[in-house]
């Protein structure tokens, strides 16, 4: 940094994600598009320009593990602000305090990002952050155009003789949409506040509040099982619109594969003499051959020292490292020897011992049958389980074509 240059702002995104949920049990770990809600939010915050730190505030161990695996810091939320009546503001204030103590510096701008908005985008996060960090606003929120006529039951007012009444319109006059003032709906997805003003006010709206418009098609909050079902139905359409949703050849310089549970269905067959065998998928062999022909370095990395693994590697004509205690250290050393940047590596795994490798590479990928926490930490998840052609599917992503 040149002399006398201004110190970059600390922009802290806080994602509240407590474990208890009555409407949808374990809601923040529920998957949409194969990815837990909390991980979806973490990924968009990490990808947003201008956000310097991403924190998940939680009282739940599984959520914490998924958040760390996705690249977020975790703040353990005390029980007195983790119940049903606890406010998001309380969680954010606590996270700000913990973060300042850890890093020795207060955040200038703080964001509240709700992981129950599954179709939040990095542009939403960037928009509210920029409005406060550089746009002169004291607070900001995401909104979407709203054209509906809002009604309220007449029983809510003193004189209920006329029944229901219009909240944003006169029921005796129905103007055309283009003649009505533009109403904007608060999406509930992302908020930004000047940190000092937030501490003073104790709530998220104060001073000059900027309205950051977002796509109304993406506005959905998961509060009950019906919302979750709708989100899952929409994910193939809305996620497919996001650039870079799956890795391509331009993103990847090498592919590293776990073996058990990734190239197999994780079952082992033992005969009467104690010999072990496993079942593999011919389609995976086809996919690996296609990647090899495309010039991608390949490696099988396995904790188990098993003749089956070595035999499969010989069959596929790719190197193998097996019987290693620390897969991440072995992977790091292999990358150094090959002259490959870890962030350009795609690693495929299925169980918790793969998480350290997930944290090392740029493209952690889980098979569909992977442990929930592993799927949550992955950047992409296959549609088929391990041992059923998952590696072939990944090869088709990278090479941009169906393999036959």
RALIN-V947840 format. One record per pair of residues at least 12 apart in sequence whose C-alpha atoms are under 7 Angstrom apart, sorted by the first residue. I is the first residue (numbers start at 1). J is the second residue. Records with the same first field share a line. If there is no record, write none. Layout:
BEGIN
I = J + J
END
This chain:
BEGIN
9 = 108
10 = 52 + 107 + 108 + 109
11 = 50 + 51 + 52 + 53 + 107 + 108 + 109 + 110
12 = 51 + 52 + 53 + 54 + 107 + 109 + 110 + 111
13 = 45 + 51 + 53 + 54 + 55 + 110 + 111 + 112 + 113
14 = 54 + 55 + 56 + 57 + 92 + 111 + 112 + 113
15 = 55 + 56 + 57 + 112 + 113 + 114 + 115
16 = 56 + 57 + 58 + 88 + 91 + 114
17 = 38 + 56 + 57 + 58
18 = 58 + 59 + 60 + 82
19 = 58 + 59 + 60
23 = 223 + 224
24 = 224 + 225
28 = 115 + 116
29 = 63
32 = 231 + 232 + 235
33 = 232 + 235 + 236
34 = 381
35 = 375 + 376
36 = 376
37 = 115 + 116 + 118
38 = 67 + 115
39 = 66 + 67 + 70 + 376 + 377
40 = 118
41 = 115
42 = 70 + 72
43 = 70
44 = 121 + 122
45 = 122 + 125
47 = 122
48 = 122 + 123 + 125 + 126
49 = 126
50 = 126
54 = 72 + 73
55 = 72 + 73 + 74 + 75
56 = 72 + 73 + 74 + 75
57 = 74 + 75 + 76 + 77 + 91 + 95
58 = 75 + 76 + 77
59 = 76 + 77 + 78 + 82
65 = 373
66 = 373 + 376 + 377
69 = 355 + 359 + 377
70 = 377
75 = 95
89 = 203
92 = 112
107 = 195
108 = 194 + 195
109 = 133 + 192 + 193 + 194 + 195
110 = 192 + 193 + 194 + 195
111 = 191 + 192 + 193
112 = 190 + 191 + 192
113 = 189 + 190 + 191
114 = 188 + 189 + 190
116 = 221 + 222
117 = 189 + 220 + 221 + 222
119 = 218
120 = 189
124 = 142 + 190 + 214
125 = 190
127 = 212
128 = 140 + 141 + 142 + 191 + 192 + 212
129 = 192
131 = 210
132 = 192 + 193 + 194
137 = 208 + 209 + 210
138 = 193 + 194 + 206 + 207 + 208 + 209
139 = 192 + 193 + 194 + 204 + 205 + 206 + 207 + 208 + 209 + 210
140 = 191 + 192 + 193 + 209 + 210 + 211 + 212
141 = 190 + 191 + 192 + 210 + 211 + 212
142 = 186 + 187 + 189 + 190 + 191 + 211 + 212 + 213 + 214
143 = 184 + 185 + 186 + 187 + 211 + 212 + 213 + 214
144 = 184 + 185 + 186 + 187 + 213 + 214 + 215 + 216
145 = 183 + 184 + 185 + 216
146 = 183 + 184 + 185
147 = 177 + 183
149 = 168 + 169
150 = 166 + 167 + 168
151 = 164 + 165 + 166 + 167
152 = 164 + 165 + 166 + 167
153 = 165
187 = 219
246 = 380 + 397
247 = 397 + 398
248 = 397 + 398 + 399 + 400
249 = 398 + 399
251 = 344
252 = 344 + 345 + 346
253 = 296 + 344 + 345
254 = 296 + 297 + 298 + 344 + 345 + 346
255 = 297 + 298 + 299 + 345 + 346 + 347
256 = 298 + 299 + 300 + 301 + 346 + 347 + 348
257 = 299 + 300 + 301 + 347 + 348 + 349
258 = 300 + 301 + 302 + 348 + 349
259 = 300 + 301 + 302
261 = 350 + 386 + 387
262 = 349 + 350 + 367 + 386 + 387
263 = 280 + 386 + 387
264 = 278 + 279 + 280 + 386 + 387
265 = 386 + 387
277 = 308
280 = 387
281 = 387 + 388 + 389
283 = 389 + 392
284 = 389 + 390 + 391 + 392
285 = 316
286 = 392
287 = 391 + 392 + 395
291 = 395
298 = 318
299 = 318 + 319 + 320
300 = 319 + 320 + 321
301 = 320 + 321 + 322
302 = 321 + 322 + 323 + 324
303 = 322 + 323 + 324 + 325 + 327
304 = 322 + 323
305 = 322 + 323
327 = 357
328 = 356 + 357
342 = 360 + 361 + 362
343 = 361 + 362
344 = 361 + 362
345 = 361 + 362 + 363
346 = 361 + 362 + 363 + 364 + 365
347 = 361 + 363 + 364 + 365
348 = 364 + 365 + 366
349 = 365 + 366 + 367
350 = 366 + 367 + 370 + 371 + 374
351 = 370 + 371 + 374
352 = 374
355 = 374
363 = 379
364 = 378 + 379 + 380
365 = 378 + 379 + 380 + 381
366 = 378 + 380 + 381 + 382
367 = 381 + 382 + 384 + 385 + 386 + 390
368 = 381 + 382 + 383 + 384 + 385 + 386
369 = 385 + 386
END
